[in-house]
């Protein structure tokens, strides 16, 4: 019997896409609400969609 393989994180294909609202749509279909601080950091260009996506990645 084969054990299920943990999905490895693959870098996002988001290329400097702006975050247009208070949520981040993740590739696996989840919608991640952003905290007030994350929204502020995006607004100040201290973080981006790629970084946030990597933070919220969950291996299967």
Buried (B, 14 or more C-beta within 10 A) or exposed (E): EEEEEEEEEEEBEBEEEEBEEEEBBBEEEEEBEBEEEBBEBBEEEEBBBBBBBEEEBEEE
